[in-house]
Amino acid sequence: MIAVGCDHGGFDLMQEVKVFLDSKGIEYKDFGCYNKNAVDYPDIAKDVCAHVVNGEFEKALLFCGTGIGISIAANKVKGIRAAACIDYFSAKHTRLHNNANVLCLGGRVIGAGLACELVDVFLNTDFEGERHQTRIDKITLIEDNN
Ligand code: RB5
């Protein structure tokens, strides 16, 4: 089970990705928004990410116009490693090297076909650990002001 959430700028793309998730039998909880009325992406990021760091969901997908604003907001939540991706290599390597737990996509930037490929590789690539864990531990120290 994963979590998904969007603002109005990412609404259409998230609906298309939800169809993809359904087709793959991947269960998700939709934290909204639920229509194209304007909402503030930090509110969505804060809500979804709280449910990731409490262990309810291992991963989340977030959508806004660019994928950037909602990733900036998500990365303010301790324990979240959110990556805004527009290419396959980055979506794969943010799992391999960064153990990213949130993928952020821009509804005004990429189309549904690419988005679904990025989601697929993000959800199906394992973290490599080892030297990359050492680096993530250093990110955690930054979060703790150490
Ligand atoms: C909303 O208009 C837009 O600013 C938002 O979706 C996102 O692109 C911000 O980074």
Backbone and ligand atoms as CSV (ligand in chain L), in Angstrom:
chain,resi,resn,atom,element,x,y,z
A,1,MET,N,N,0.851,-1.205,0.000
A,1,MET,CA,C,0.000,0.000,0.000
A,1,MET,C,C,0.886,1.254,0.000
A,2,ILE,N,N,0.614,2.159,-0.907
A,2,ILE,CA,C,1.349,3.426,-0.938
A,2,ILE,C,C,0.357,4.562,-0.728
A,3,ALA,N,N,0.885,5.765,-0.485
A,3,ALA,CA,C,0.059,6.961,-0.342
A,3,ALA,C,C,0.255,7.836,-1.577
A,4,VAL,N,N,-0.809,8.496,-2.003
A,4,VAL,CA,C,-0.701,9.453,-3.109
A,4,VAL,C,C,-1.404,10.748,-2.726
A,5,GLY,N,N,-0.873,11.858,-3.239
A,5,GLY,CA,C,-1.493,13.149,-2.976
A,5,GLY,C,C,-1.060,14.159,-4.014
A,6,CYS,N,N,-1.881,15.172,-4.214
A,6,CYS,CA,C,-1.590,16.169,-5.251
A,6,CYS,C,C,-2.195,17.514,-4.884
A,7,ASP,N,N,-1.692,18.561,-5.543
A,7,ASP,CA,C,-2.423,19.827,-5.557
A,7,ASP,C,C,-3.149,19.915,-6.904
A,8,HIS,N,N,-3.767,21.074,-7.150
A,8,HIS,CA,C,-4.546,21.225,-8.384
A,8,HIS,C,C,-3.679,21.106,-9.631
A,9,GLY,N,N,-2.396,21.525,-9.515
A,9,GLY,CA,C,-1.489,21.449,-10.664
A,9,GLY,C,C,-1.096,20.028,-11.025
A,10,GLY,N,N,-1.233,19.137,-10.050
A,10,GLY,CA,C,-0.877,17.738,-10.301
A,10,GLY,C,C,-2.070,16.818,-10.373
A,11,PHE,N,N,-3.260,17.409,-10.255
A,11,PHE,CA,C,-4.479,16.586,-10.146
A,11,PHE,C,C,-4.672,15.644,-11.338
A,12,ASP,N,N,-4.607,16.186,-12.548
A,12,ASP,CA,C,-4.883,15.344,-13.730
A,12,ASP,C,C,-3.869,14.212,-13.851
A,13,LEU,N,N,-2.593,14.531,-13.636
A,13,LEU,CA,C,-1.560,13.494,-13.760
A,13,LEU,C,C,-1.762,12.416,-12.698
A,14,MET,N,N,-2.122,12.825,-11.505
A,14,MET,CA,C,-2.317,11.815,-10.458
A,14,MET,C,C,-3.472,10.872,-10.812
A,15,GLN,N,N,-4.517,11.404,-11.452
A,15,GLN,CA,C,-5.635,10.515,-11.821
A,15,GLN,C,C,-5.157,9.470,-12.828
A,16,GLU,N,N,-4.279,9.901,-13.742
A,16,GLU,CA,C,-3.769,8.953,-14.748
A,16,GLU,C,C,-2.843,7.926,-14.110
A,17,VAL,N,N,-2.046,8.367,-13.159
A,17,VAL,CA,C,-1.160,7.419,-12.468
A,17,VAL,C,C,-1.989,6.449,-11.624
A,18,LYS,N,N,-3.085,6.918,-11.053
A,18,LYS,CA,C,-3.961,6.016,-10.280
A,18,LYS,C,C,-4.527,4.906,-11.182
A,19,VAL,N,N,-4.853,5.237,-12.411
A,19,VAL,CA,C,-5.326,4.211,-13.355
A,19,VAL,C,C,-4.224,3.175,-13.578
A,20,PHE,N,N,-2.984,3.657,-13.697
A,20,PHE,CA,C,-1.837,2.751,-13.860
A,20,PHE,C,C,-1.682,1.861,-12.624
A,21,LEU,N,N,-1.762,2.454,-11.455
A,21,LEU,CA,C,-1.622,1.669,-10.214
A,21,LEU,C,C,-2.720,0.608,-10.149
A,22,ASP,N,N,-3.933,1.000,-10.504
A,22,ASP,CA,C,-5.044,0.032,-10.521
A,22,ASP,C,C,-4.729,-1.128,-11.464
A,23,SER,N,N,-4.182,-0.794,-12.631
A,23,SER,CA,C,-3.906,-1.830,-13.641
A,23,SER,C,C,-2.840,-2.810,-13.168
A,24,LYS,N,N,-1.977,-2.346,-12.254
A,24,LYS,CA,C,-0.897,-3.189,-11.722
A,24,LYS,C,C,-1.301,-3.855,-10.406
A,25,GLY,N,N,-2.498,-3.540,-9.949
A,25,GLY,CA,C,-2.934,-4.112,-8.676
A,25,GLY,C,C,-2.211,-3.534,-7.472
A,26,ILE,N,N,-1.681,-2.322,-7.635
A,26,ILE,CA,C,-0.970,-1.663,-6.527
A,26,ILE,C,C,-1.983,-0.840,-5.730
A,27,GLU,N,N,-2.114,-1.175,-4.458
A,27,GLU,CA,C,-3.084,-0.478,-3.621
A,27,GLU,C,C,-2.526,0.866,-3.153
A,28,TYR,N,N,-3.404,1.848,-3.029
A,28,TYR,CA,C,-2.973,3.169,-2.579
A,28,TYR,C,C,-4.094,3.815,-1.784
A,29,LYS,N,N,-3.680,4.753,-0.929
A,29,LYS,CA,C,-4.653,5.620,-0.266
A,29,LYS,C,C,-4.498,7.013,-0.854
A,30,ASP,N,N,-5.589,7.588,-1.292
A,30,ASP,CA,C,-5.599,8.899,-1.944
A,30,ASP,C,C,-5.897,9.989,-0.913
A,31,PHE,N,N,-4.896,10.848,-0.666
A,31,PHE,CA,C,-5.039,11.928,0.302
A,31,PHE,C,C,-5.505,13.231,-0.361
A,32,GLY,N,N,-5.978,13.147,-1.633
A,32,GLY,CA,C,-6.451,14.336,-2.317
A,32,GLY,C,C,-5.286,15.185,-2.823
A,33,CYS,N,N,-5.643,16.343,-3.448
A,33,CYS,CA,C,-6.976,16.919,-3.503
A,33,CYS,C,C,-7.879,16.102,-4.441
A,34,TYR,N,N,-9.158,16.403,-4.369
A,34,TYR,CA,C,-10.136,15.566,-5.069
A,34,TYR,C,C,-10.815,16.281,-6.243
A,35,ASN,N,N,-10.391,17.506,-6.528
A,35,ASN,CA,C,-10.876,18.215,-7.717
A,35,ASN,C,C,-9.824,19.268,-8.062
A,36,LYS,N,N,-10.093,20.084,-9.071
A,36,LYS,CA,C,-9.077,21.017,-9.557
A,36,LYS,C,C,-9.161,22.405,-8.927
A,37,ASN,N,N,-9.947,22.523,-7.850
A,37,ASN,CA,C,-9.941,23.781,-7.106
A,37,ASN,C,C,-8.555,23.973,-6.467
A,38,ALA,N,N,-8.101,25.218,-6.424
A,38,ALA,CA,C,-6.752,25.489,-5.929
A,38,ALA,C,C,-6.602,25.133,-4.456
A,39,VAL,N,N,-5.506,24.420,-4.180
A,39,VAL,CA,C,-5.119,24.116,-2.796
A,39,VAL,C,C,-3.625,24.420,-2.672
A,40,ASP,N,N,-3.137,24.436,-1.454
A,40,ASP,CA,C,-1.728,24.750,-1.217
A,40,ASP,C,C,-0.926,23.456,-1.064
A,41,TYR,N,N,0.041,23.260,-1.962
A,41,TYR,CA,C,0.784,21.983,-1.959
A,41,TYR,C,C,1.490,21.669,-0.639
A,42,PRO,N,N,1.924,22.671,0.167
A,42,PRO,CA,C,2.548,22.273,1.445
A,42,PRO,C,C,1.583,21.512,2.358
A,43,ASP,N,N,0.295,21.848,2.285
A,43,ASP,CA,C,-0.690,21.140,3.129
A,43,ASP,C,C,-0.781,19.670,2.741
A,44,ILE,N,N,-0.764,19.413,1.445
A,44,ILE,CA,C,-0.852,18.027,0.964
A,44,ILE,C,C,0.428,17.272,1.327
A,45,ALA,N,N,1.571,17.912,1.095
A,45,ALA,CA,C,2.856,17.267,1.410
A,45,ALA,C,C,2.939,16.928,2.887
A,46,LYS,N,N,2.547,17.865,3.742
A,46,LYS,CA,C,2.633,17.656,5.196
A,46,LYS,C,C,1.756,16.479,5.625
A,47,ASP,N,N,0.567,16.431,5.096
A,47,ASP,CA,C,-0.385,15.371,5.459
A,47,ASP,C,C,0.123,14.000,5.006
A,48,VAL,N,N,0.456,13.888,3.733
A,48,VAL,CA,C,0.912,12.593,3.199
A,48,VAL,C,C,2.185,12.137,3.908
A,49,CYS,N,N,3.126,13.045,4.064
A,49,CYS,CA,C,4.427,12.657,4.642
A,49,CYS,C,C,4.303,12.251,6.104
A,50,ALA,N,N,3.370,12.835,6.815
A,50,ALA,CA,C,3.143,12.417,8.210
A,50,ALA,C,C,2.756,10.945,8.260
A,51,HIS,N,N,2.009,10.505,7.257
A,51,HIS,CA,C,1.579,9.102,7.216
A,51,HIS,C,C,2.684,8.179,6.712
A,52,VAL,N,N,3.716,8.739,6.115
A,52,VAL,CA,C,4.880,7.931,5.727
A,52,VAL,C,C,5.819,7.781,6.924
A,53,VAL,N,N,6.138,8.879,7.577
A,53,VAL,CA,C,7.125,8.793,8.672
A,53,VAL,C,C,6.561,8.064,9.890
A,54,ASN,N,N,5.236,7.958,10.002
A,54,ASN,CA,C,4.686,7.180,11.130
A,54,ASN,C,C,4.631,5.678,10.805
A,55,GLY,N,N,5.096,5.324,9.608
A,55,GLY,CA,C,5.210,3.917,9.256
A,55,GLY,C,C,3.986,3.316,8.591
A,56,GLU,N,N,2.950,4.136,8.396
A,56,GLU,CA,C,1.725,3.621,7.778
A,56,GLU,C,C,1.956,3.217,6.316
A,57,PHE,N,N,2.793,3.989,5.650
A,57,PHE,CA,C,3.133,3.718,4.242
A,57,PHE,C,C,4.643,3.755,4.092
A,58,GLU,N,N,5.164,2.839,3.275
A,58,GLU,CA,C,6.608,2.828,3.019
A,58,GLU,C,C,6.989,3.914,2.018
A,59,LYS,N,N,6.115,4.148,1.056
A,59,LYS,CA,C,6.419,5.116,-0.001
A,59,LYS,C,C,5.175,5.938,-0.331
A,60,ALA,N,N,5.423,7.118,-0.948
A,60,ALA,CA,C,4.325,7.962,-1.408
A,60,ALA,C,C,4.669,8.576,-2.757
A,61,LEU,N,N,3.630,8.919,-3.484
A,61,LEU,CA,C,3.753,9.666,-4.733
A,61,LEU,C,C,3.059,11.006,-4.535
A,62,LEU,N,N,3.752,12.095,-4.868
A,62,LEU,CA,C,3.171,13.426,-4.733
A,62,LEU,C,C,3.218,14.137,-6.084
A,63,PHE,N,N,2.212,14.934,-6.346
A,63,PHE,CA,C,2.086,15.607,-7.634
A,63,PHE,C,C,1.745,17.084,-7.414
A,64,CYS,N,N,2.463,17.965,-8.119
A,64,CYS,CA,C,2.048,19.366,-8.203
A,64,CYS,C,C,2.334,19.818,-9.638
A,65,GLY,N,N,2.318,21.113,-9.893
A,65,GLY,CA,C,2.521,21.557,-11.267
A,65,GLY,C,C,3.890,21.173,-11.805
A,66,THR,N,N,4.913,21.438,-10.995
A,66,THR,CA,C,6.284,21.152,-11.414
A,66,THR,C,C,6.850,19.896,-10.772
A,67,GLY,N,N,6.275,19.476,-9.686
A,67,GLY,CA,C,6.862,18.415,-8.856
A,67,GLY,C,C,7.877,18.975,-7.875
A,68,ILE,N,N,8.231,20.223,-8.059
A,68,ILE,CA,C,9.315,20.800,-7.242
A,68,ILE,C,C,8.791,21.355,-5.917
A,69,GLY,N,N,7.749,22.178,-5.984
A,69,GLY,CA,C,7.246,22.784,-4.744
A,69,GLY,C,C,6.859,21.733,-3.721
A,70,ILE,N,N,6.165,20.715,-4.177
A,70,ILE,CA,C,5.692,19.699,-3.243
A,70,ILE,C,C,6.865,18.847,-2.732
A,71,SER,N,N,7.939,18.750,-3.523
A,71,SER,CA,C,9.126,18.025,-3.038
A,71,SER,C,C,9.875,18.856,-2.005
A,72,ILE,N,N,9.944,20.148,-2.221
A,72,ILE,CA,C,10.600,21.018,-1.226
A,72,ILE,C,C,9.859,20.912,0.103
A,73,ALA,N,N,8.535,20.981,0.038
A,73,ALA,CA,C,7.734,20.881,1.273
A,73,ALA,C,C,7.913,19.515,1.922
A,74,ALA,N,N,7.865,18.462,1.123
A,74,ALA,CA,C,7.984,17.098,1.667
A,74,ALA,C,C,9.316,16.905,2.368
A,75,ASN,N,N,10.375,17.485,1.803
A,75,ASN,CA,C,11.707,17.290,2.378
A,75,ASN,C,C,11.918,18.045,3.684
A,76,LYS,N,N,10.958,18.884,4.070
A,76,LYS,CA,C,11.027,19.541,5.392
A,76,LYS,C,C,10.575,18.605,6.497
A,77,VAL,N,N,9.958,17.488,6.134
A,77,VAL,CA,C,9.467,16.531,7.130
A,77,VAL,C,C,10.607,15.564,7.455
A,78,LYS,N,N,10.964,15.497,8.729
A,78,LYS,CA,C,12.069,14.625,9.152
A,78,LYS,C,C,11.782,13.176,8.784
A,79,GLY,N,N,12.752,12.567,8.088
A,79,GLY,CA,C,12.587,11.174,7.682
A,79,GLY,C,C,12.119,11.012,6.254
A,80,ILE,N,N,11.747,12.130,5.639
A,80,ILE,CA,C,11.327,12.075,4.231
A,80,ILE,C,C,12.511,12.381,3.323
A,81,ARG,N,N,12.653,11.543,2.308
A,81,ARG,CA,C,13.626,11.785,1.240
A,81,ARG,C,C,12.815,11.796,-0.051
A,82,ALA,N,N,12.464,13.007,-0.485
A,82,ALA,CA,C,11.590,13.178,-1.645
A,82,ALA,C,C,12.407,13.610,-2.849
A,83,ALA,N,N,12.125,12.999,-3.993
A,83,ALA,CA,C,12.851,13.307,-5.225
A,83,ALA,C,C,11.866,13.734,-6.310
A,84,ALA,N,N,12.088,14.919,-6.854
A,84,ALA,CA,C,11.326,15.382,-8.020
A,84,ALA,C,C,12.054,14.887,-9.255
A,85,CYS,N,N,11.423,14.037,-10.023
A,85,CYS,CA,C,12.100,13.401,-11.162
A,85,CYS,C,C,11.358,13.644,-12.476
A,86,ILE,N,N,12.152,13.822,-13.523
A,86,ILE,CA,C,11.572,13.947,-14.863
A,86,ILE,C,C,12.222,12.961,-15.839
A,87,ASP,N,N,13.086,12.067,-15.308
A,87,ASP,CA,C,13.738,11.091,-16.190
A,87,ASP,C,C,13.901,9.776,-15.457
A,88,TYR,N,N,13.993,8.714,-16.249
A,88,TYR,CA,C,14.029,7.337,-15.746
A,88,TYR,C,C,15.256,7.084,-14.873
A,89,PHE,N,N,16.427,7.549,-15.330
A,89,PHE,CA,C,17.675,7.311,-14.595
A,89,PHE,C,C,17.572,7.865,-13.173
A,90,SER,N,N,17.046,9.079,-13.053
A,90,SER,CA,C,16.954,9.704,-11.729
A,90,SER,C,C,15.959,8.977,-10.834
A,91,ALA,N,N,14.820,8.568,-11.421
A,91,ALA,CA,C,13.812,7.866,-10.618
A,91,ALA,C,C,14.355,6.537,-10.116
A,92,LYS,N,N,15.197,5.889,-10.924
A,92,LYS,CA,C,15.817,4.621,-10.511
A,92,LYS,C,C,16.901,4.864,-9.457
A,93,HIS,N,N,17.768,5.814,-9.717
A,93,HIS,CA,C,18.913,6.022,-8.827
A,93,HIS,C,C,18.545,6.705,-7.523
A,94,THR,N,N,17.426,7.399,-7.484
A,94,THR,CA,C,17.037,7.960,-6.191
A,94,THR,C,C,16.556,6.855,-5.249
A,95,ARG,N,N,16.179,5.715,-5.787
A,95,ARG,CA,C,15.918,4.530,-4.957
A,95,ARG,C,C,17.244,3.823,-4.634
A,96,LEU,N,N,18.074,3.563,-5.639
A,96,LEU,CA,C,19.326,2.829,-5.435
A,96,LEU,C,C,20.253,3.540,-4.454
A,97,HIS,N,N,20.382,4.849,-4.598
A,97,HIS,CA,C,21.399,5.582,-3.841
A,97,HIS,C,C,20.835,6.399,-2.689
A,98,ASN,N,N,19.651,6.964,-2.859
A,98,ASN,CA,C,19.115,7.869,-1.829
A,98,ASN,C,C,18.065,7.217,-0.946
A,99,ASN,N,N,17.654,6.007,-1.279
A,99,ASN,CA,C,16.543,5.355,-0.575
A,99,ASN,C,C,15.360,6.314,-0.453
A,100,ALA,N,N,15.088,7.033,-1.538
A,100,ALA,CA,C,13.982,7.993,-1.529
A,100,ALA,C,C,12.681,7.280,-1.187
A,101,ASN,N,N,11.891,7.910,-0.333
A,101,ASN,CA,C,10.606,7.317,0.022
A,101,ASN,C,C,9.417,8.076,-0.571
A,102,VAL,N,N,9.701,9.170,-1.262
A,102,VAL,CA,C,8.628,9.923,-1.925
A,102,VAL,C,C,9.097,10.314,-3.325
A,103,LEU,N,N,8.291,10.022,-4.317
A,103,LEU,CA,C,8.542,10.461,-5.693
A,103,LEU,C,C,7.586,11.601,-6.009
A,104,CYS,N,N,8.144,12.706,-6.512
A,104,CYS,CA,C,7.330,13.882,-6.836
A,104,CYS,C,C,7.343,14.110,-8.342
A,105,LEU,N,N,6.163,14.305,-8.891
A,105,LEU,CA,C,6.027,14.441,-10.341
A,105,LEU,C,C,5.254,15.719,-10.685
A,106,GLY,N,N,5.605,16.316,-11.818
A,106,GLY,CA,C,5.002,17.578,-12.232
A,106,GLY,C,C,3.974,17.404,-13.326
A,107,GLY,N,N,2.753,17.704,-13.015
A,107,GLY,CA,C,1.655,17.540,-13.960
A,107,GLY,C,C,1.717,18.494,-15.137
A,108,ARG,N,N,2.480,19.593,-14.965
A,108,ARG,CA,C,2.621,20.549,-16.064
A,108,ARG,C,C,3.940,20.347,-16.803
A,109,VAL,N,N,4.638,19.263,-16.453
A,109,VAL,CA,C,5.980,19.045,-17.009
A,109,VAL,C,C,6.060,17.769,-17.844
A,110,ILE,N,N,5.532,16.674,-17.297
A,110,ILE,CA,C,5.652,15.386,-17.994
A,110,ILE,C,C,4.266,14.812,-18.287
A,111,GLY,N,N,4.224,13.910,-19.242
A,111,GLY,CA,C,2.985,13.239,-19.607
A,111,GLY,C,C,2.786,11.964,-18.817
A,112,ALA,N,N,1.596,11.380,-19.002
A,112,ALA,CA,C,1.224,10.203,-18.211
A,112,ALA,C,C,2.103,8.996,-18.529
A,113,GLY,N,N,2.493,8.836,-19.793
A,113,GLY,CA,C,3.289,7.666,-20.161
A,113,GLY,C,C,4.613,7.638,-19.418
A,114,LEU,N,N,5.320,8.763,-19.437
A,114,LEU,CA,C,6.593,8.844,-18.724
A,114,LEU,C,C,6.361,8.744,-17.219
A,115,ALA,N,N,5.348,9.435,-16.723
A,115,ALA,CA,C,5.068,9.391,-15.277
A,115,ALA,C,C,4.894,7.958,-14.798
A,116,CYS,N,N,4.166,7.165,-15.546
A,116,CYS,CA,C,3.916,5.779,-15.127
A,116,CYS,C,C,5.202,4.958,-15.160
A,117,GLU,N,N,6.093,5.217,-16.113
A,117,GLU,CA,C,7.379,4.512,-16.141
A,117,GLU,C,C,8.234,4.909,-14.947
A,118,LEU,N,N,8.194,6.180,-14.587
A,118,LEU,CA,C,8.962,6.639,-13.423
A,118,LEU,C,C,8.408,6.013,-12.148
A,119,VAL,N,N,7.088,5.965,-12.051
A,119,VAL,CA,C,6.457,5.350,-10.876
A,119,VAL,C,C,6.830,3.876,-10.795
A,120,ASP,N,N,6.786,3.204,-11.929
A,120,ASP,CA,C,7.075,1.764,-11.960
A,120,ASP,C,C,8.496,1.486,-11.481
A,121,VAL,N,N,9.468,2.208,-11.998
A,121,VAL,CA,C,10.857,1.933,-11.587
A,121,VAL,C,C,11.079,2.376,-10.150
A,122,PHE,N,N,10.442,3.454,-9.745
A,122,PHE,CA,C,10.592,3.922,-8.359
A,122,PHE,C,C,10.064,2.881,-7.373
A,123,LEU,N,N,8.932,2.302,-7.688
A,123,LEU,CA,C,8.318,1.343,-6.756
A,123,LEU,C,C,8.998,-0.016,-6.778
A,124,ASN,N,N,9.728,-0.303,-7.849
A,124,ASN,CA,C,10.289,-1.650,-8.004
A,124,ASN,C,C,11.806,-1.713,-7.933
A,125,THR,N,N,12.435,-0.673,-7.435
A,125,THR,CA,C,13.900,-0.659,-7.291
A,125,THR,C,C,14.249,-0.593,-5.816
A,126,ASP,N,N,15.134,-1.504,-5.409
A,126,ASP,CA,C,15.542,-1.559,-4.005
A,126,ASP,C,C,16.763,-0.670,-3.755
A,127,PHE,N,N,16.853,-0.194,-2.543
A,127,PHE,CA,C,18.004,0.588,-2.075
A,127,PHE,C,C,19.248,-0.308,-2.052
A,128,GLU,N,N,20.379,0.234,-2.495
A,128,GLU,CA,C,21.625,-0.550,-2.521
A,128,GLU,C,C,22.327,-0.626,-1.179
A,129,GLY,N,N,22.054,0.312,-0.288
A,129,GLY,CA,C,22.669,0.286,1.037
A,129,GLY,C,C,24.162,0.561,0.991
A,130,GLU,N,N,24.884,-0.068,1.939
A,130,GLU,CA,C,26.340,0.054,2.067
A,130,GLU,C,C,26.788,1.522,2.086
A,131,ARG,N,N,27.659,1.938,1.145
A,131,ARG,CA,C,28.201,3.301,1.222
A,131,ARG,C,C,27.086,4.352,1.148
A,132,HIS,N,N,25.991,3.991,0.503
A,132,HIS,CA,C,24.902,4.957,0.381
A,132,HIS,C,C,24.175,5.133,1.717
A,133,GLN,N,N,24.181,4.091,2.536
A,133,GLN,CA,C,23.572,4.213,3.868
A,133,GLN,C,C,24.368,5.202,4.727
A,134,THR,N,N,25.693,5.155,4.575
A,134,THR,CA,C,26.547,6.089,5.321
A,134,THR,C,C,26.152,7.531,4.992
A,135,ARG,N,N,25.860,7.770,3.724
A,135,ARG,CA,C,25.513,9.129,3.295
A,135,ARG,C,C,24.131,9.530,3.798
A,136,ILE,N,N,23.228,8.575,3.797
A,136,ILE,CA,C,21.881,8.870,4.323
A,136,ILE,C,C,21.954,9.124,5.823
A,137,ASP,N,N,22.830,8.392,6.499
A,137,ASP,CA,C,23.011,8.651,7.931
A,137,ASP,C,C,23.476,10.094,8.148
A,138,LYS,N,N,24.277,10.613,7.240
A,138,LYS,CA,C,24.738,12.001,7.366
A,138,LYS,C,C,23.599,12.990,7.097
A,139,ILE,N,N,22.672,12.614,6.216
A,139,ILE,CA,C,21.483,13.460,6.011
A,139,ILE,C,C,20.662,13.499,7.293
A,140,THR,N,N,20.555,12.349,7.941
A,140,THR,CA,C,19.798,12.285,9.191
A,140,THR,C,C,20.447,13.174,10.244
A,141,LEU,N,N,21.777,13.199,10.278
A,141,LEU,CA,C,22.478,14.082,11.222
A,141,LEU,C,C,22.144,15.549,10.937
A,142,ILE,N,N,22.044,15.907,9.669
A,142,ILE,CA,C,21.665,17.288,9.333
A,142,ILE,C,C,20.267,17.581,9.868
A,143,GLU,N,N,19.359,16.603,9.688
A,143,GLU,CA,C,17.995,16.793,10.212
A,143,GLU,C,C,18.005,17.043,11.712
A,144,ASP,N,N,18.970,16.393,12.393
A,144,ASP,CA,C,19.056,16.522,13.846
A,144,ASP,C,C,19.994,17.655,14.279
A,145,ASN,N,N,20.387,18.508,13.299
A,145,ASN,CA,C,21.284,19.632,13.564
A,145,ASN,C,C,22.631,19.202,14.119
A,146,ASN,N,N,23.101,18.046,13.709
A,146,ASN,CA,C,24.417,17.565,14.154
A,146,ASN,C,C,25.420,17.595,12.995
L,1,RB5,C1,C,0.356,25.827,-8.341
L,1,RB5,O1,O,-0.074,26.818,-9.224
L,1,RB5,C2,C,1.821,25.523,-8.555
L,1,RB5,O2,O,2.592,26.575,-8.057
L,1,RB5,C3,C,2.204,24.225,-7.893
L,1,RB5,O3,O,1.424,23.206,-8.422
L,1,RB5,C4,C,3.626,23.774,-8.070
L,1,RB5,O4,O,4.004,23.802,-9.405
L,1,RB5,C5,C,4.614,24.418,-7.221
L,1,RB5,O5,O,5.809,24.065,-7.241
